[in-house]
Each structure stands twice: as structure tokens, then as C-alpha cells.
């Protein structure tokens, strides 16, 4: 092997074919690797590499040999040998990196694998960072780049460097929405969760870990590890409502009991004091970064325990001195005061500090008052349903109650308890309603007294904070359990916990039954026999519970009577295994065939139906009306119309009348809101808080076991009365269910369908709904992936056809615009071959989940486009992911804007309340509610700003003249705030040609190519074109010292065309940033620019450049790109240039265009506005410069002054007359022209416009 170099040289010089040369080199390689332990192996391989990358070998052979060496031969060497050879290979091919892009990536990944096996995480990450991902000549797949970025991030995390990891996870976040690889999505979430963990954002990290623990694609051990991490992060999180919700979610997960952190989770969730011993045991589970010390001198765990114990103390005491508090928490009193004050100020603790007395006072929450209002609301709803039944089916009611009474009498005679006639008390176990599960601890068992005050219906004050029992936030069950002595404490606690988890389904087991009918009957029968049917003057709230003794199975129900009525309070014991019914907010479906319905009655001595007697107890002021001679069928709740269950809420109290929760506002008043110095945001948020948050009606069908898996989210299900009912399939009785609800619109019932996004499970049902209801319009306001989460499956084909059971879906057309996409789908049904359904899908892409747009104009533009096409025939299907937040906001926007066309008032509160009568959580957040108001106001103000093309060319005056429109633009602009930190940085100030025209931080492109003595700033802004691609980058003509930044911009942001929009005279202030002759070269930093050609006509000069990036380390050309520059010679040809430009743009795919003028605003802004206006006009047949300019000025406020805005209309008119007149139904007459507000005739051509500009 000593003559290895000669053998290689001979093989090269023989003139062999590609295949023969490769085979010869491989045979030599086999000889070298035959004995890899010989000391010369590495040297021989280096000589082999020298020969392979020699210019004499054709590129195809070199690539193949380099690939085979890495994949088949280096793996036989030791790690040290393989590393040395791989590093040498990278060094040798660096000079020709562009030619060997695939091989560079291959060798870097090979090296990273070796470093990773050696647990040298940092070196593995560094070597991968050099892979050509963004600068590759050959486009790389998004999945490949995403996989590499995630691997680098993971390696940096292994090296405990979250800062570098976050850099690459941020790059990955730009790509993860594009991938459909679930494993990459999981890996992204795992890395993101770890970064949040390192950054001490523990609640968010816990949520991410918990989501990972539920993914079936993850192995069982890894899911359990993710759950452990979720528990640890939740425990370490700062005390407050967010952590409490997270703790509740994890506590209710059965798997958490297997976690070593469960003991601590149990105590924190039950709000018990954590002892130092408990904390010490838990500390052993923490990672090193979780043991860090905070600036106040405590570890993360110590701080979390102190805050938790402070919250626990607030549940026990009404007030406490700081000295006592410090003693309880085990910290100095000054520290306890500081921590308590901070928690109060951050809204994580309810109370106030008395610094004079050194006392901390705890305050009760508003939940009790809210509970009063909810109970009253429930009573009103029950009364309405009962009145309806009684009015429609009196004979059936009488017959049924006779049967029920007989059963009740028999049940009562069999009872061996203390006679009910001797007492008016009953016994229940207390329930920890705050946490939605009953408490069953030996130390916490207690009895409480239930008291009703008949005058003001208020809860009596409690003697101790620990005795307060607050109502649940999710109140959908009717049962409160008592303990069962046959079960262990842990079994009993688990049973009670599972009963209150989310919306529990009922079973037939006695210990988990929905009703204990005997107890209900006892209570009602006793009330009748003792004459104590309580009749207050208004509906009573749920009674408070107050402890009176230590008997753990006894409470006293003490009604307060008037002075004329006798009072009695006789104690009665109950069996421990029985249940006590507590009415909670829900409507069960009424069905006479249901055994449970026929098991309820009153005393045989009273013929008043049960619901009338119940009504006399809780709301007796409702009148009873007896009807007769009606034959009674089984009555389902969904027979009751929405209008029959409407009610009004005043300060959160729902009243029984036909008026809704209302706040009508005049349009004139709304107009003043937007421009006032203090937009009433807090007032709007307070209004939002009045809306009901709990379920208002029954969800019986949604809770059926066979339908639960069809719901994307646990708490978002359709009501029975408003759900979309599908035709039942012959082989599936439960196939009538889909998570979708009818929503009424303006002057139209069931105009909208709000639905969750389809999943793999529900896709067939989704298309069944579309076909059954002949839906022709779909509004989609979510992306497929958002923030690493799968929000909606792609239910349409990218091209061709897609089959879904009996349905065949074909995409007929797809139009992509800056903020939305419109698709035309053709649907065929195999079972109905002669029929076909055409559906238009409007897909809005710019709305973040749970968030709001920074500017409402794109949504208004989207809505205008949908309304222009919509024909009011069939329902409009609207969906996001859950079908409540963004869907509800869009439905409200559309309906209220329709109302604004015909009325001088709108009522956001009323409409939102009506929507929530039909579907829970419509408009999901207060931020969305505020955004709705802002969007409505702008939509109302700009309603007359657009005009149809036909009307524009034939009318003598616009609905809203240009000056008025521009004034409105200026007023809207005054509400937008811009940040210019980058532009005003001392290192960047000298880069701005005009000191008043700067690049805002939210819209400027950042430069990424590293060059010494430069920053990431250039005076340029991104501007959307009308269509999705290309994007425009508007920039100033470069200064002498910013030419290098200009070419960095071209290189970094994939620019292929430069539009120079005005003639440039070369002087002391302007230089040519390009070479002036064909074949000439000009250099700026690492860039060489070569002019390849130049040609011109009377309108434009076209120059073609070759842009080369030179690697400063190897002095080799890493990448070459072709750039075309078009310079306008004479602006009087502007319209023909726009026509040519728009035609050229239709061929672009993913490349950007630079629009350039001297100051980066005047001509660039006008050109962008004119191009977008004409493109929109040609597509939609409307003239709407207002929205176009509004969007432009959001990126640079100096775009378009008043003269330019008025002249836009003139240029549009001239463009139509010259190039589009044949498309008009009525040709414009000589007397049709745009009339300015002054009334002077404008016969100006675009040439005069140019002169004025």
C-alpha cells in the first residue's frame, strides 16, 4: 500500500469511464480499509480524499465516492480515526462547498453522531451548525431543516445551554407549521418544553410536558417521564390561579398516582401546609437547573413552598400578623410581608396589607355571589321548561304523577330511618367544591349547617375561613356523595374525585348513580307534611353551609321563618352510603320512558306536580296554569325553541323575560370611541365579564360515551337544543352527532354553523354535514398547525382528488392572497352519483390562536371578499379549531356589520349572549371581545370607502370622497403606535437617508449575513402584495456606506428583482451600487456583483447581475444568484410599467421584490399602492384604495400623502380606460370622470398626476 498515491494517479490518468473509475477507486479503498488498525490507514485515506476532490475527476464520480466513503467505510474505523478523516474531508471540500452540498451535510451529521456517542454535546452541535441549510443552492425540504435545527437545540440542551438552544428552536418554529411529520412535531414540543423549564416558565412547561404525556406516538416510559416533569414544573411554579388549574389537571390524571411527586402534588392541590421534611424529600427529584437560587436568596423550591403555604394560610385565617405568618412559613416577618405584598399586587393572592397594625387581611372571592346568580339563573330556566311541559301536556303530567306517588309511598314505607315527619333537617357530607372533588380525609371530615335567610337571600358570614364551602366553576352534575365505609380512604377519595372530573357521565351502579330518589322524596314529603313549603318573595340562592358540631355525618338545614310561623330544628341521621341531591346548573333531557323520571314524586296528599312544588320552594312567584285534554307524547328538550329560553342578565343576574342581556350603542357613539384619547377598553372588558361562562343548557348527546371521542376538547360541546343533527346511518345509531351548533344571524335564524375543526375521527361526519345541509360556504379561521399543535386536519386535497368514505372531493381552483386563500371544492357522493355540490372555502391565515390581529383591516378585507361572493341560500359553516373563539368573533363581526347597514345601533353584548345560548364560550377571551369592538368600529367607519368598478366608472361622485377618506386614514393612523429602537440606535442613525423616514421594528427585515462593523439594521420595510407571493421589500436608495447592507438584504431575503422607481442622477449624495459596464465587477464585503447584460427601451432599463457570496475563510464562492434590476426612465409611463410588472409577478414563486426610490417612501409607496389596487380591482371588480393604503401605512406611516391618495383614483380610472374598458358592462361615457370634492372637472391623465407627484 506504500504506492497508494501512484495507484490513484494512474486510475485518474487512464481515462476510464465514470463507472470504471468509481469501481477502481472502490477497490483501492477496500485495500486501505482491509486492516483498519494499521497506523497508516488514516494517512492513506487522506491521500484518497486528495485524489477524489481533484479537479481532474468528474463531479459525479467525486460525489459518489465521497458518499460511499462516509456511509460504508468510515463506520469500520475507530471513533478517533473516523473523526480525523471526516474533518479532513470537510476541510478538502470546503473550497468547493457548493458543488458538494449533500456531502458536506452528510459528513457533518456523521461527525455529530460520533460526538453525541461520546456525549460531547457542544461539539456535536457546533459541527451541525456549519451545515448549509439556508444557503444551499439546492432547495432543502422543510422537514430536513426542521430535523437538523431540532437536533442542534436538543444537543445544546444536553450541554445545559438553553440560550443557544432557544436560538435554534426559534428557527425551527418558523418551519414546524409546515411539517406533517408527527415525530418532528413531538420532538419540537419536547425541546420547547425543556427550554421553558430552563427559563423557569414552569406553568407553560408543565402544560407542554402534560400534552406530551398524552401522545400515543410517544412510548409508555417516555410518556410517564413527561408526566413526572409536568408534575415537578407545576409544583415549582409560582402560586396563583394558573398553577392551581395546572395542579388540578394533573391531580385528576390517574397516572399521577404512580409518580414519585404525587405526594407533594396531593398536598399542594388540597392546599395543605408543606413541611420542611416534605420539601426535602421532593428536592431529590429535581434537576440541577431546578435547584438554582433566586435573587432573594431562596431556592426555586423554597420560594414555591413559601408562596403555596401563604395561599394555604389564607384558606384558614381571615387575618394574621406578619410575625405569626413568618413563624408559620419559617421565614423572617419582613420577608413574609414582602412576599405577600408582591403576590397581592400580581393578583395571585386576594387580600390587603395593614402596615400600621402589621396585619395581613385575606379577602373572600366573589364566587359565592356568582353562585347566587347562577342558582337564580338555573331556577328561571327550570321554571320555563316546567311551564312548557305543564302547558302542553297537562293530562300526561297528572297521569305520570299518580304513578310516581304510588312508587314513592311504597319506598317510604320500606324505609327504616328516623321518620321524616319529625324533622326538617337532613345530612350531607361537605364537598371541596373549589377543586371539583369531595374531600375525604380523616383530619378534614366535618359536618356543616345549611342556612337560608328569607329576606335578602345572602350567605351568612362564616366564623372561620376553613369552614367556607364555595361552589364549583364547572357545575354540571346533580350529585354530592357522602363517604362509603365499605371503601378505603384512598378508594373513596378516588371515587369522589372521578365523579367531579369535567362533565361526568352517569352509571347504573348505586354508588355512582345520578340520583338518590329516596332522599329527595323524604325532603319533599317532609316539607309537605310539616307545612313548611318555603315561599320567599324572590328566588332563593343555594343555602350556605356552616359548621355547628363535630358529628361527621350530620348537618342541620335551618330555614328561617317569619315571626308567625313556628320553627323547629330536629336532627336526623343518614346512612353513610347514601347520596344527597343538590340541584346544580343543568337541564336533563326529559323523557317519560326514563326510569329515573318516573321515580320522583311528592306526597300523595298533594296533587301538585313535582316541578310545581319544586318551583314553590325555589321560585314560587311563577304562576301555575292548568290545561287539559292534550294527548301526551315523550317530550325531548330540543323541542323547545331558543327564543323560549331567552333571558336577561342585569349585573350577572338572569331575569325571566324575553329581553336579553343588552347594551345597544349608537353608531355615532362608537365612531367617537376609536379616536378618543382613552379608548374604553376596561369598560368593554367589564362588559365581557357579565357574559355567562358556565353551560346554560343540557349536553346530553355530547356526553354519551360513543360521542365523547368526537369532541376535540373536553369542555366545548354542543347543546342539545342547538346542535346539528345528522341523518343516522343504518349501521350506527350514534351517527347523528357532530360537534357543531346552529347560530342565528341578523334577521335570519340558523344562518351560521359554528363547528370544531374536523379530526381523523370526525372527517366523514364533517362531509356528511356539508352534504346534508348543502353547505356552499366554509369560513376557516385557523391554520393547520399553530405553535407546534395540530389545529385541523387538511380536509381538502392539495391537487387532484381526495376520498373520504362515500365522498370524493376534488379541488377545482385555488387563489392565494396575502392573508387568505380561496379554494373551490367539488364534492361527489357515491350514494347519490347524479348529484354534485360546489363549495367555496375561505381560509384566513393571519389570526393567531387565542389571540388577535395587530391590525383589523385584513379581516375586514377577508369578510368583504366572502360577502361579495355569498348568496343567502344555505348555512355558512364557520370553524377554527374549537369552534368558539375565532369562530365566534368572526360570526359576531359579520352579523353586526350586516345590522349596521340597516340600523343606527349595534349591540355586541346582546349578540354574544345570544351566541352563548347556542354554543358555549363563543368569543373565548376578553382580548377577542375588545378586538371585535375595534374591528366593528373600523368596519362601520369604512363601509362606504369601497365601490364597485362598474359604479366607479359611471358615477360622477364617490359615496365617500377622497378627502374624507384620507382624513379618516389619518385619524386611524393616530391610533397606531410605532417603535423605532433599531432605527434610532446610535450605531444605525447614520444609515437613514431622511431622519423622519425610519423603519419600524415590527416591519423591518433583519440582516443575517455576518460582516464586520455592521449591524442587522437597514432602512427597509416588508410590504404585502395583494397576492400571497411575492412580498415587497421597500427601501431607500443606499448611501455610500450602506451599499454593503443593501446587498446583504438582497442575499439574505431571497430577492430576485429590484424595481428602481425613479431616475437617479449620480452626484455626491448618490452613487451607483452596481457595476457600470457589462462584465465589470464591483465588490462589497463578501459579495462580488458582476453585470451580465444591460438593455433598455423607452420605458425601462433592464440590468442582469450575478451576485456571488465569497467565503472569507476559504475564499471560495459559496453561492451564486441571478438578480434583475428594472430602472424606470420616465414616470409618465407608470401605468404601462405597472401592467408589465403585474404580468411578470404572476410567474414568481416564493421570491421577493425590492421596491426602491430615493427616500424609500414617496415613489415606492405609490407604486405599491397602485399595483395592489389594480390587482385587487381586476380580481374582485371593486375599487378600494382605502384598505390598500391602510395596510401599507401600518408598515411605514410616511407612505401616501393626501395628493397621492387623491391621484390614486385618477390613475385607477385611466388604467381601466386604457386596458380594461372592454370588461365593463357599460362603457364609460366622455362625461364620466372622477370628481374631486371641489367639484372641478378632472380630465387629467396620469401624466398630469405624475407632474403633481
Secondary structure, DSSP 4 states (H G I P E B T S, - for coil): -TTHHHHHHHHHHTT--HHHHHHHHHHHHHHHHTTTTSTTHHHHHHHHHHHHTSTTS-HHHHHHHHHHIIIIIGGGS-HHHHHHHHHHHHHHHGGGTTTTHHHHHHHHHHHHHHHHHTT-HHHHHHHHHTS-SSS-SSPPPHHHHHHHHHHHHHHHHHTT-HHHHHHHHHHHHTTTTT---HHHHHHHHHHHHHHHHHTT-HHHHHHHHHHHHT-TTS-HHHHHHHHHHHHHHHHHSPSSHHHHHHHHHHHT-GGGGGSTTHHHHHHHHTTPPPPHHHHHHHHTT--GGGGPBPTTS-BHHHHHHHHHHHHHHHTT-SEEEHHHHHHHHTS-HHHHHHHHHHHHHTTSS-EEEETTTTEEEE---SHHHHHHHHHHHHHHHHHHHHHHHHHH-HHHHHHHHHHHHHHHHHHHHT--SS-GGG-S--------GGGTS----TTT----EEEE-TTT--PPPPSSGGG--PPPSS----EEEPP-TTS-HHHHHHHHHHHTSSSPPP-SSGGG-S--HHHHHHHHHHHHHTT-----SSPPPPPEEE---S-TT---EEE---TTS----------TT-EEE---S--PPP-TT-TTGGG----TT--S-HHHHHHHHHHTTS--------------GGGS-GGGG--EEETTEEESSSPPS---EEHHHHHHHHHSSS--HHHHHHHHHTS--S--S--TTTTSHHHHTT-SSTT--B-TTTBPPPPPBTTBTTTT--SEEEEEETTEEEEEEEEPPP-TTTHHHHHHHHHHTT--EEEE-S-SEETTEE-----S-SSSEEEETTEEEEEEEEEEBSSEEEEEEEEEETTEEEEEEEEEEEEE----TT---S-SHHHHHHHHHHHHH--TTSPEEEE-SSSSHHHHHHHHHHHHHHHHHH-SEE-HHHHHHHHHHHBTTSS-SHHHHHHHHHHHHHHHHTTTS-EEHHHHHH-SS-SS-HHHHHHHHHHHHTT-----HHHHSTTTGGG-SSTT----TTTPPPP-S--TT--S--SEEEE--SBSSPPEEEEEPPPTTTHHHHHHHHHHTTEEEEEE-S----SSS---SS-SSTT-EEEETTEEEEEEEEEE-SSEEEEEEEEEEEPTTT--EEEEEEEEEEEES-GGGHHHHHHHHHHHHTT-SS-EEEEEESSSSHHHHHHHHHHHHHHHHHHHSEE-HHHHHHHHHHH-TTS--HHHHHHHHHHHHHHIIIIIGGG-SSPPPTT--PPPTT-------HHHHHHH-
